[in-house]
Amino acid sequence: MSDHIKIRKLPGKYVIFGKGAVYGETDKALELTEGSRAPVIYIPRKDIAMAFFDKTDKTTTCPHKGAASYYSIDTKSTVLSNVAWSYETPHDTVAAIKDHLAFASGDVTVEAQ
């Protein structure tokens, strides 16, 4: 793993909320810390209601993690655009985040319970 990236399992349960709905909960959340950036929580896909998530055309690339794909949530009243991302094939050094989603702050929150 890159020296400036640390991944650890978080204790406790985490719930994903968006516009009054619960989209998942897990006791297997991971926290990725990269340098001086704020930690990012990654949630296993198997613990998320992926039927509500649509993959978008947006992608970004990180030299340390790889290519990220983005997802939107189509609610009854609006589309929450590009609120989650995933490294479908992360670099080997961060393989632990494969099959996980992270969430942009704002419309969707990840909260410890």
C-alpha positions in Angstrom: 0.0 0.0 0.0 1.2 3.5 -0.7 2.9 4.9 2.4 0.4 7.7 2.7 -2.8 5.5 2.4 -4.1 3.6 5.4 -7.2 1.4 5.4 -8.8 0.1 8.6 -12.0 -1.6 9.6 -14.3 0.6 11.6 -15.9 -0.7 14.7 -19.7 -0.5 15.1 -22.5 -0.1 12.7 -22.9 2.5 9.9 -26.1 3.6 8.1 -26.4 5.3 4.7 -29.1 8.0 4.5 -30.3 10.0 1.5 -33.3 12.4 1.3 -35.1 10.6 4.2 -34.4 7.0 2.9 -32.0 4.4 4.2 -29.9 2.9 1.5 -27.9 0.5 3.5 -26.3 -0.5 6.8 -23.2 -2.4 7.7 -20.9 -3.5 10.5 -18.1 -3.9 7.9 -17.3 -0.3 7.0 -13.7 0.6 6.1 -12.0 3.9 6.6 -9.4 5.1 4.0 -7.1 7.8 5.1 -4.9 9.4 2.3 -2.2 11.8 3.5 -3.7 14.9 5.1 -7.1 14.5 3.4 -10.3 13.8 5.5 -10.9 10.1 6.0 -13.4 8.4 3.6 -15.7 5.7 4.6 -16.2 2.8 2.2 -19.3 0.5 2.5 -19.5 -3.0 1.1 -21.9 -3.2 -1.9 -23.5 -6.3 -0.4 -24.8 -4.1 2.4 -26.3 -1.4 0.1 -29.6 -1.4 -1.7 -27.8 -1.3 -5.1 -31.2 -1.5 -7.0 -31.5 2.2 -6.3 -28.1 3.1 -7.8 -27.4 3.8 -11.4 -23.9 3.9 -12.8 -23.2 7.2 -14.6 -20.7 8.2 -17.3 -18.5 10.1 -14.8 -15.1 8.6 -14.1 -12.0 9.9 -12.4 -8.6 8.5 -11.9 -6.4 8.5 -8.8 -2.7 7.5 -9.3 -2.8 5.5 -6.0 -6.2 3.8 -6.2 -7.1 3.6 -9.9 -10.2 4.5 -11.9 -13.3 5.4 -10.0 -16.8 4.9 -11.4 -19.7 7.1 -10.1 -23.3 6.3 -9.2 -26.5 8.3 -8.9 -29.7 7.5 -6.9 -33.1 8.0 -8.6 -35.5 8.8 -5.8 -39.3 9.4 -6.4 -38.8 13.1 -6.5 -35.3 13.8 -7.8 -32.0 12.3 -9.0 -29.1 12.5 -6.6 -26.3 12.8 -9.2 -22.9 11.2 -8.7 -23.3 10.8 -5.0 -21.2 7.6 -4.7 -18.1 6.2 -6.3 -16.4 2.9 -6.5 -13.0 1.6 -7.6 -14.2 -1.4 -9.6 -10.6 -2.7 -10.1 -8.5 -0.8 -7.6 -4.7 -1.1 -7.5 -3.4 -4.1 -5.6 -2.2 -1.8 -2.8 -5.8 -0.8 -2.0 -7.6 -4.0 -3.0 -9.6 -3.9 0.3 -11.9 -1.2 -1.1 -12.9 -3.4 -4.1 -16.7 -4.0 -4.1 -17.3 -1.0 -1.8 -18.9 2.4 -2.4 -17.9 5.7 -0.9 -20.3 8.7 -0.7 -19.9 12.4 -1.4 -21.0 14.6 1.4 -24.3 16.5 1.0 -27.3 14.5 -0.3 -26.2 11.2 1.1 -24.6 10.7 4.5 -22.9 7.8 6.2 -23.5 7.9 10.0 -22.2 5.8 12.9 -25.1 4.3 14.9 
